[in-house]
């Protein structure tokens, strides 16, 4: 997680490489045994979803929410609480963008 976060925050970071790193990290965390899986996925999704930065816009997305769901779908027993905050955050960002564009 540190590598992904450090690379994404560097000024010369290529967004596609950053996205690839997070895809690999999510896939790795998904395949860990429970409860480690849920702990690491929650932390990674908090970073990816920009929960620390509520002003983050869609253009700043590391990977799309649909891709996150596709990665996690192969873990059918994953608790919804693991992805709940991430999904709510992404919906709020999308709502802000929509309202801004409608003004």
C-alpha positions in Angstrom: 0.0 0.0 0.0 2.8 2.4 0.8 4.4 1.9 -2.6 1.1 2.6 -4.4 0.4 5.7 -2.3 4.0 7.0 -2.6 4.0 6.5 -6.4 0.6 8.1 -6.8 1.6 11.2 -4.8 4.8 11.8 -6.7 4.8 14.7 -9.1 5.9 12.7 -12.1 3.5 9.8 -11.5 1.9 8.3 -14.6 -1.9 7.7 -13.7 -2.0 4.5 -15.7 0.9 3.0 -13.8 -0.6 4.2 -10.5 -3.9 2.5 -11.5 -2.1 -0.7 -12.4 -0.3 -0.7 -9.0 -3.6 -0.3 -7.2 -5.2 -3.1 -9.3 -2.4 -5.4 -8.3 -2.7 -4.4 -4.6 -6.5 -4.9 -4.5 -6.2 -8.3 -6.2 -3.5 -9.3 -3.7 -5.5 -8.1 -0.7 -8.7 -9.8 -2.1 -6.9 -13.1 -2.1 -5.6 -12.9 1.5 -7.4 -15.0 4.2 -10.1 -13.3 6.3 -10.0 -11.0 8.4 -6.7 -9.7 6.9 -8.4 -9.4 3.6 -11.1 -7.0 4.9 -8.7 -4.9 6.9 -6.3 -4.3 4.0 -9.1 -3.8 1.5 -10.8 -1.2 3.7 -7.5 0.7 4.0 -6.8 0.5 0.3 -10.3 1.6 -0.7 -10.1 4.5 1.7 -6.9 5.7 -0.1 -8.2 5.0 -3.6 -11.6 6.7 -2.8 -9.9 9.8 -1.5 -11.8 9.7 1.8 -9.1 12.0 3.2 -9.7 14.5 0.4 -13.5 15.2 0.1 -12.8 17.8 -2.7 -11.3 15.2 -5.0 -13.0 15.2 -8.4 -13.7 12.4 -10.8 -10.7 13.2 -12.9 -8.6 12.3 -9.9 -9.9 8.7 -9.7 -7.1 6.2 -9.5 -9.3 3.4 -10.8 -13.0 3.3 -11.6 -15.6 2.1 -9.1 -16.8 -0.5 -11.6 -13.3 -1.9 -11.8 -13.0 -2.1 -8.1 -16.3 -4.1 -8.0 -15.1 -6.4 -10.8 -11.9 -7.1 -8.8 -13.8 -7.8 -5.6 -16.6 -9.9 -7.1 -14.5 -13.1 -6.9 -14.7 -12.8 -3.2 -18.5 -13.4 -2.8 -18.4 -13.5 1.1 -16.8 -10.1 1.4 -18.8 -8.0 3.8 -20.5 -4.9 2.3 -19.1 -2.8 5.1 -15.7 -3.2 3.5 -16.7 -1.3 0.4 -19.6 0.8 1.7 -17.6 3.9 2.6 -15.8 3.8 -0.7 -19.0 3.6 -2.7 -20.7 6.3 -0.7 -17.7 8.6 -1.2 -17.6 8.0 -5.0 -21.4 8.6 -5.2 -20.9 11.9 -3.3 -18.2 13.0 -5.6 -20.3 12.2 -8.7 -23.2 14.1 -7.2 -21.0 17.2 -6.6 -19.8 17.0 -10.2 -23.3 16.6 -11.6 -24.6 19.6 -9.5 -21.6 21.7 -10.5 -22.2 20.9 -14.2 -26.0 21.7 -13.9 -25.4 25.2 -12.6 
